[in-house]
Amino acid sequence: MFRTGEKMIGYLLFFVFLIHTNEAKGGMGKPPPLPLKKWMTLSGGEPQIVANGGFSGLFPASSIMAYEFALFNSLPGTILLCDLQFTRDGQGFCESEIALQNTTNVDDIDPKGQKTYNVNGQEIQGWFGLDYDAVYVFNNVTLNQNIFTRPPWWDGQVTNMPQDVVFSFKTPPRFWINVQYDSFYNQHRISPEDFILSSMADIQPEFISSPEIGFLKSIGPKVKDVKAKIIFKFLGADVVEPTTKEKYGSLATKLPMIKSFASGIVVPRQYIWPSNNGYLQAAPTNLVLDAHKLGLEVYAGVFANDDYLSYNYSYDPTREYLQYVDNSQFSVDGVITDFPVTASVAIGCLYQNKNASRIIKTLIISHDGASGDFPGSTDLAYEKAIDDGADIIDCSVQLSKDGVAFCLTSPDLTDSTTAATLFMDRATTIPEIQADNGIFSFDLTWTEIQSLKPQTQNSFRDLIRNPLYKNKGKFMILSEFLELAKTKAVNGVLINIENAAYLASNKGLDIIGTISTALSNASFDKQSTQKVLIQSDDSSVLLKFKDIPTYQRVLEIKKDIYGTSDELAQEVKKYADAINVMRRSIITSTDTFFTKNFTNIIPAMHAANVSVYIGILKNEFENLLLDYYSDPYVEMATLVDAHADGIITDFPATANSYMRSPCNNKAAPYKISGVIPGDMHANAKQKNQAPTAAPAPDHNGPLLTIEDIVDPPLPPVAKISASNTTSPSSSPTTAPGPKSSTSSATVTRAGLCIVAIFGVLGFLTLE
């Protein structure tokens, strides 16, 4: 061994963190097996989870931390994968890339060490292990996280030989060695085969893989006695295999030949389920079925939560795994993943779970319907939310100039419709509503609004939501929304009311009276079967509904709050039965994007008999704190563990899948567990590394105040001439074209252009 000091120095706090997490999840303790399930794998058993360099979605790949975290927190039997690279004197070490500069500090410690090598026909520049002796590598080269969306706080972990990994555990783990560059290393008089054979007694790999047929044919007979599985790894379809000089795409049609020397194959996911323009094709290829007929196992990879997933998955990473293990035709025999915890959730908890009984009763409340899949507040979004298992569907009520009540996330039509392309001349600034210019619903007639198309709002510029449907669906008037809720027998509706005072005093529009009449006409005030939640950020609005005991009043707090007094919680109770707060008001975060601690909002409100609803949950990995492993299930589990009464989400399907998981049963051997806020931050802080970029503000902020709760009385509805409006009942079916720029709107032409551009792009910033 070529190491100085204690190999595990500095890991004490990390082990404490592992123990906490392991207690929650089950970990390596080999709990009783999960209930027997039918799998369409070659063996009929559960698909294998192969941790690619350990938990490399969080820690530097191939570090002891990454391997230990994967093994302690994933399903029992998880396999650890080591990509084998070599030093000049033939010592093997685990490292994901042959050029080391992206994943280690080698370019810092040897700035002049860059070289160019021909690697299987490709010229590669960089720093290579074979230019350094083992003593130098193991005593100087440390591992770094090489993907910018992943945390750098554990950079500096030591480089490991395969023996280091195996010896880190009391019980030897299942181990997989991948030899990516056998021909290249042999050209430089280094034999991966000799290294593996001489190390077999120590590392005992259960799997040996390579994309090079010559290597597998040579080593296969020599490891037959130890029963190591030989796995042929496919690269891209147009890449040439070094031994046969054939492209891997062509070799995929020659599975009988591969069966002559291998017991399984590793393939990129596209070989199994191709996609076009981000959408899966209607059917998979025959690769898995053909391989299984020959007795070949099939491993798919590499899966990553923070990759650009197919639009079919709605940014839910578990759905990608289930696509390959839970379809009606086949199941792959294993998945190779950077996030083995998410693979464990998919395989151990969500498989064949579509019709499972609901275990967790926390309310699932839609946000503009299933707005993660379709333009928000449209018929398509609401129907999808209902089909996906939302308990409560929501309508943020807006009014047109002529008093038609309809559902839309905001009175500003700029982002959620195509208004910026038709009604630029109507843009104006209304400080009482928002700081930015907008094209507001109450300045357009319902006929004009119907001339627009809905528009998907993307939460992040580079993570587009279902682009084929970005302008699909139709706007729903309030009465249609309520009829849909009754027809589909959803558990309830949430009616959100904003800007009531402005509409009354400045536009002569009575939004409260309009909503009350619509609810009464639909008989929602005369029944208790379906919940009715009346939500507003204005306590005076909520007071208008206090005399209908079947309605639940919800006070929305639109800013981050980080705690409350018991007295103010009791004050909330005077106006509301529930409170809707942002996620950061429940779990604060650090300036390095880890969870920090729970606030007292939930216990204080519960003590006052006030329910707590939390939103807005989104599946996109950019929306999730680092502790959550880019996995929306971990965030949900954390909020449910905190006793949230309801979650408000753009993706009800993901919430419903979580709520139905049998792993939420107390007797389940594997848990979908929330995090303990602050634990991972404490471990990262122990590294004492400053952030490389300017940090976001640390989320320590204001407490709830009386001004957040109590609002002035509502003004009377002003009498404003309606001579220029059109009666809804007489509205033509086609809208007139946009009017000329004679509006009194106080905006500049440059400002109007910006409004139009952002209306077309339709993206939001992180909440």
N, C-alpha and C positions, 0 to 999 in steps of 0.2 A: 504494500500500500504506500502511496506517495502523498502522505498528508501530514501536516503539522498540527498540533493541538488536538482538542477534543472535537470529534466530528459533529456532535450535537450541541455545541456551545451556543448559548443564546436562545435555545428553543424552549426554555421552561414555561414562559408565558404561553407560547404556542400550544404546548401540551395541555395546559389548563383550558385553553380555548377548544381544543379537540375534545377534551373530556366533556365540556358543556354541550358541545354539538352532538357528540356521540351519545350522550344520555338522552338527547331528544330524538335521535333518529334510529338508534339501534346499533349502528356501526358494525364493528368486527366481532361482536359477541355471539355470532351465529345463532340468532333467535329461531324459534320454530318456523318452518316454511310457510309461505303465504298459501292461501287456499289453492287447491289444484286447479289449473287452468289448461285449456287445450291450446296448444301452440302448433303452428304450421311450419315449424323449423324442421330441419332434416332429422334431428333426434326426437322431436316431439317435446323437447324440454324448453325451458325459458331461454330467450336470446341472451347471449353473453354481453356484458358491458365491458368495453376495453377503454381504459383511461389513457388518453393520448398524452404521454409525458406526465401522467398524473392529472391533477385538477389544473390543467394549464390555462383554463379560462380565467383563473384568478392569480395563481402563483407562477413564477417563471417555470417554463416547461422543463421537465427532467430534474427538478430540484427535489430534495428530500421532503420539503414542505408540501410540494404538489402531490407527491406520491402518497404521503401519509394522510393528507386531507381527503384524497380520493378514496383511500381504503377505509378510513374511519367513518365516512359519511355516505357511502354508496351502498347499494345492495350487497349482501354477502356474496363472495365469489367474484367480485370485480377484478378484472385482469389489468395489470400494470404494463404499459408498453414503453419500451426503450428503443429509440432510434440510435443505432450504434455508429459512432465515429471513432477515429483513431489518432493517436499521437505518432510522432516520428519513430519512436522506439516500440511501436506495436501495442501500446496499451489502449484498450477500448474504453470509451466513456459514452454516457447517454447525452445526446444533444440532437435537437430536432432538425438542424440545418448543417450542411457540410461547410458552408461559409459562415464563420462564427460571429461576424461583426454585428449582426442584428439581434442576436440572442445572448451575447456575452459582452464583457468589458474589454475584450482582447485588443480592440483598436485604440483604446485609451492607454493601456499599459505598454503597447508596442506600436506607436503611431506609424513607424516605417515598415511594418511587417506585411503590408498588402502585396499579394501576388496574383497572378492569373494562371489558372489551370484549365485544361480541356477535360471536362467531366462528361463522359458519354456523348461526345460530339458537340458539347456546348461550352463556349468560353465563359468562365465564371471568374470574376474578380473578387478578392476579399482576403480574409485571414483564415487560414486552414490549420486544423489540429496537427496535420502531419508535418508542419514546419516547426513544431515545438516538442521538446522532450516531455515525458509524463510528469516529471518533478515540477517543471515550469508550469504546466497546465493546471495541475491539481493544487499548487501552492499560490497561484496568481490569478488564474482565470475564474471569474464568477459569472453567474447566470443572471440575465435580465429578461423582463417581460418585453416582448417585441411587437405587441399590437397596441396602438395608441389608445384604444377604448378600454384597455384593461389596466388595472392599477399597477403603478411602478413601485409601490411602497415596500415590496419584498425583494427588490433587486439586490444583488450582492450575495445570493446563495451560492454555495460551493458547487463546483463541477463534480459529478459522481460517476464512478465506475459502476457497471451492473451489480457487482458484488456489494457495493455500498447500499444500493437500493434494497437488495434481498436481506442483507444483514441488519437493516433498520427495524425489522419486525421479529418478535419472538417466534411467531409462526410464519414460515416462508410464504410469501404471497404467490398467487398465480402470476406468471411472468411471461412476457412476450418480447422477443428480440426481433427487430426489423433491421435488415442489412440492405441499405439503399444503394450502396456504391461499391459492390464487390469488385467489379472489373477495374475501376479507378484505383482502388487501394492495392490491388494485385500488381498493377502497373508500377506502383511505387514500393513493391516488395513487402507489402503488408498483407497478411492473409486473415481476413475475417473468419474463415472457416477454422483455421488453426486456433485462433483465440477462443472461439466458442467451444470447440472440442476440449481444449485444455481447461476451460472454466466450467464444464458441465457439472462437475461434482458440487460446485458452489452455487451456481445460479439456477440450475435445473429449469431451463425454460420449457414451458408447456407448448409454446408456439414459436416457430422460426419462420419469418417471412422475408421476401425479397422480390423486387421487380425483375430480377435477373434469373432466367431459367437455368443457365449453366451452374450457378451457385447452388440452387435448390436441388438440381439433379446430383450434384457432387456430395452435398452434405446429408441429403435425405437418408441414404442407406446407412450412414455412419451414426445416426441418432435413432435408428429404428428400435434399438433395445431399450432406450429410455422413453420411448413413445412420445417424443416431441412431434407435434403436428407441423407438417410442412405446408405453408400457405403462399400461394403465388399472388403477388400484389400488382394489380393493373394500375398503370399511370394513364394520362390523358390519351384519348383515342388516336390522336395523330402523333404521339411520341413513339419513337422506335425502340424496341426491346433489344438490348445489346447482344444477346446470344443468337437469336434467330434473325435479327435485322428486320423483323416484321413489326408493323404498327400494332399497338395494344388493341386498337379497335378491331383489327383483323383477327388477333388471337382470341378475342371474345367469341368468335364463331368456331373455335377449335377446342372446345372444352374436353372432349375425349383425350386429346393429346396432353392437356394439362393434368387430367386425372391420372395419367401414367406416372407422375412424379409428385403430385400434391394431393392433400386431403381437403383443401379448401382454397378459396380465393378472397382477396380483398378488392373491392371495386369502388370507384367514386359513385356517388348516389345517382348521377345522371345516367350511368350504365343501366340502372334498374328502373328509374322513373324519370324520363327526359322531361324537360320543360322548354317552353318558348315564351320569350318576352316576360319572364317572371311567373308564368302560370304553368302548372303541371299539365302534361298531356293527358288525354282522357283515359289512357290505359298504360300499364307498365310494359316493358319489354318482357320477353320470355326467359331472360337470363337466369333468374332465380329458379324457376321451374325446371329449366333444362339442366342446371347444375345439380339440383336435388335428384333428378332422375339418374344422374351418373354417380351419386353419392358424394358430391362436392358440397362442403359447407360454403356459405356466402356471408362475408362480413362487409358492411357498408360504412362509409365514412368520407371525410371526417365531419362530424356534426359539431355545430357551435352555436350557442344562443345568440351571440352578437354578430353572426353572419347575416347577409341579406337573404332572408328566407323567402320562399315562394309566397306570392300573395295568397295562395290557397290556405295558408296556415294562420292568417290573421295575426302574425307576429307572436303566436303562441308556440314556443319551441317544442313543447311536448307533442304537438300535432305532427311535427315532422317525423319524430321517431315512430309515432303510431302509424303513419303512412306506410312504413316499411315493416312493421311487425303486426299490425292489426287491420289487415285488409282481408277480403274474402278469398284471395287467391294463394297467398304465401306469407311466410314470415322469414326475414333474413335471420341468420343464425347468430349474428352479433352486430353491435354498433360500436364504432370507434369514435370517441367524443372527447372534446376539451372540457365538457361539463358533465361528468358522470353522475352528479346528484340529479340533474334534470332527466337524464336517461333512466335513472332509478325510479323517479316519479312516474315517468311514462310507462315503463315496463312493469314496475312493481305495484303501481297504484291505479293507473288509468286504463290499462288494457281491458277490453271487453266491459267497459264501464258506462256505456251510453245509456243503458236502461236501469242503472243502479238506483236504489232508493236514496233520497236526500238525507244526509247525515247531519250536516251543519245547517242551522236554521237562520243564520244571519241573512238579512234581506239583500237580494240582488236588485239594485235600482239602476235602470238604464240611464245613460246620459245622451239625450237626443236620439233615443233608440240605440240600435247597434251601430253607432256612428263610426266605429272602427272599420266597418265593412261597407257601409253605404253612406251617401250624403245624409247628414244628420237631420232628424225631424221629418223625414219623408216616409211615405207608406212602406217602402222597402226596408228602411231602417227599423221601423216599429214591428213589422211582421217578422223580421229576422230576430229582433230582441225577444219577441214572444216565443218563437220557435226555439231559441237558444236557452230558454228557461228563466228569463227575467221575472222576478216577482212583481215589480212595480215598473211600469213604463211611464215616461215623463213627457210633459209638454211645457216648454217655456212659451207662454202665450204672448204673441205680438198682435198689434192692431194695425190694420191698414188705415189710410186716410179716411176711408168711408166706413170705418168701424167694423170691418170683418176680423174676427179673432181666428188666428191660425198659429200653428206650432213652428217655432224657429228659435235657434239658440240665442239670438241677439236681435234687437231692433235694427242694428246696423247690418244691411244686406251685403256689404262689400265682400266679406270672406266666404259666406255660406251660400251665395247665389252668384249668378252672372251679371248682377246689377251694374258692376263697374264698366261693362262693355256696352250697356244700353243707356244708362241714366247718370252719366258723369256730371251732367249739368245740375243734378239734384243734390250733389254732395254739399254738406254743410258741417259746421262745428257746433256742437251742443255741449258745453262744459258740464251741464248738470248730468249728462249721461256718460260721456267719455272725452278724453283729451284730444283724440285724433279725429280727423275728418271722417264722415261717414255718409252713407246713403241710407236713410232711415225709412222703415216700413210705413210709419205714420205720415210720410210725405208722398207716398204713392198710393194710388187706388188699388183695390184688389185686382181689378182687370190688368193694371200695369204689372203688378207682382206676378200674376199668372203668366205673363209673357216671358218671365225669367226661367232659367233652369236652376235646379239645386246644384250645389258644388261641394264636393268633399273637402273637409278641412284637415290638412295634414299637420300633425303635431310637430314633425321634424322635417326639415328641408330634404334630407337624403333618405328618409324612410317613408315612401309613398304608400298610401292606402288604396288598394283595389282600383287601379287607374282605369280599367275598362268600364267601371261604373261611376266615374267621378261626377257625371252630370245626369245620372239616372234617378228615377223615382219622381213622385209628385208631392207638392206641398199639401198638407192636410189642414183643413179648417178644424176648429176645436170640436165641433159637433161630430165630425167624421172620426176624430181621434177617440172620443168618448164611445162612439158606437163600436169602433174596432175593439176597444177594451171590453165592452159588454159581450160582443159576439164571441171573442176568443176566451172570455172568462178568465182574464188575468187576475191575479190576486189584488191588484190595486193600481191606482194612477197617482202620479205626482204632478200637480199643477203649479208651475213656477210663475210668480208675478213680480215684475220689476217696473220701475219708473211710473208707478201709479200717480204720484203727486204731479210729476211733469206732464203726463198725458192729460190729467184733469184740468190743470190750470193753464196750460199752454196750447193744448190741442182740442180741448173740449171733449175728450174721449173718456168714457167711464169703463175702465178695464175691469174693475171689481164687479160692477153691476153686470157687465157682459158675461164674465165667467160664472157668476152666481146663477144667472139665468140659464146658461148652457148646462151647468151641472144639474139644476133643478129639472130642466126639460128632459134630461137623460135619466132622471130619477135617482141620481147618485146621493141626493140629500135625504132620500126616503128609504135607504137600505143600509145594511151593515155587512153584507156579504163581501163586497169589494172595498178595500181600504181607499180612502181619499186623503192624500197628503197635500195640504196647501202650504206652499213654500214661498217665502219672501225674505229679502234682507231688510224689510221695513216692518217694524213691530206694529205700526198703525194699520197696515194692511191685514196682518194676522188678527188684530182685534175685530175686524169686520166679520170674521168667520167664527167668533168664539161661541155664538149661540147655536151652532150645529154640532152637537156632541160627537157625532160619528166621524167628523173630520179631524184629522191630526194636523196640527199646525207646526211648521218647521221653520225655524229661524236660520237663515243662511248668513254665515260670517265670511265675508269675501276677502279677508286679509289673514295673514299668518298670526296666530296667537300662540303663546307658549305657556299658558297656564291661566288659572282663574281662582278667585277666592270662592269660598262656599257661599258667601252672601250674594255674589253676582250670579252664581249658578241658580240660586233661589229666585233671583230677579228674572232670569230667563224663563223660569217656570210660569211666571205671571202672564207671559205672552205666547209661549210655545210649549209643545209637548216633546219636541225633538230639535236638535241642532245639526246643521250641515256645516262641517268644517273641512279645511284642506288637510291633506296628508301630513304636511309639515307641522300642523298644530297638534298632532298626536305623537309623532316620532320626529324629534329634531335631528339635524344632521351636522356633521363637522365640515370644516372648510376643505376637507379632502374627500368629501362625498361618501362618507360612511355614516351609518346610523350613530346617534349619540346617546339619546335617552328618551324614555317615555315622558310626556308631560302629564299633568294631573287632570286634563280635560275630561277624559272618560270617567274616572272615579268620582270626580266632583259633580259632573252632570248626573251620573247614575244616583248619587246620593240625594240629588234634588228631584229624582224621578223624571229625568229628561233623557230621552234616547239620543244616541250619537251616530250620525251617518257621516261617512268619510269619502271624499272623492278628490279629484277624478282619477280613477285607476286606468292606466293604459298599458298595453302589452309591450310596446316598443322598448328595446333594451336601453335606449338612451334615457328613458324616463325613470330608470331604476337605480337606486343607490347601490354601491359596490357590494355591500353585504348580501344583497339579494341574488347574487350570481347571474345577473341578467335574466332572471327567471321570475315572471309575474306571480307564480304560485307561492314563492317564498315571501313576497310582499303581502299577498293576501293572508297567508298563514300567520304572519306577524301581526296584522291588524285584527284578525279573528282571535288570536291568542290574547290580544289587548282588550277583548270583549266589545268590539265594535258591534253596534246593532244593525248596521247596514253598510254596504259599500256601493258607491256610485261609479259606474264603469262604462267605458266605450265598447267593451268586449264582454257582454253577458255570457257568452258561450264558455269563456275561460273560467269565469267565476262559478258557473254552474258545474263545470267539470270538477273543479276543486271541491265544491260543496258535496258532491256525490261520491267522492273517493272513499273507498273502504279503508284507506290508510288513515283516515281521520277517526276511525273507531279506536277507542282506548286500548282494545285488546290487539290491535294490529301490530305485527312485528316490525314494520317499517313506517315511519311517520313523515308526513309533509309538514315539516316544522318551521316555525318562524325563527327569526334570529333573536338573540339577546342584545338589544341596542348597546353599543359601546364596546362589546367584546372584541370585535375585529379591529376596530379603531385602536384600541389599547395595544393589540398585537402589532399593528402596523407602526404605531407611534414608537414602539420599542426599538424599531429599526433606526429611529432618530434621523430620518432623511427628510430634507425639506422638499416641498413640491417643486417641480421643474417649470410650472407655469403659474401665473397669478391665480391664487385660489378664489373661489366664490366666498361670499360673506358667510361667516359662521352663523348658524341659525340659532342665535340667542336673541330673543326679541320681546315685544310687549306682551303684557297680560291683557286679558279681556277687560274692557272698561264699560262703564254705564253707557257711554256714547255709542258703543257697538251694539247695544241692546235696545235702547229707548229712542224712538224717533218722534218728531213733531206730528201733531194731528194732520190728517190729510186735508187738503183744500177742497172746496166744493168744485164740482164740474162746471167749468166756464161755458158760457153760451157763445159759441163761435159759429159764424155763418158757414153753412155747408153748401153754398151755392155752386161751388166748383167741384163738389164730389158727386159721385155716381152711386145710386142705390145698388147694393149687392144683387138684389133680385132682378135688376134690369141691366146688369153688366153684360156687355157683348162677350162672345166667346173668344174673340181675338182682340188683342190689345193694340192700341194705337202706337205708332212709333214714338221714340223719345222726343221730347220737346226741345226747342232751340234753347240756347244758353241765355235765357232772360230771367232765370231764377235769381232771387235775392241772396242765394248762398254766398257766404263770404269765404271763398277759397281761391287760391291762385291757380293758374293753368298748370304750373309745375306740380302743385299739390294734387290736382285732379289726375294727372298722369300717374303719380305715385299710387293713388287710390286704385286706378285701373290695373296697374301692374300687379299690385298685391291681390287684387280681386281675382286675377287670372291664376296667379301662383297659389293662392289660398293656403299659405302655411302659417303655423303658429309657433310661438316660442315655448320652451319648456316651462310648464307651470311651476 
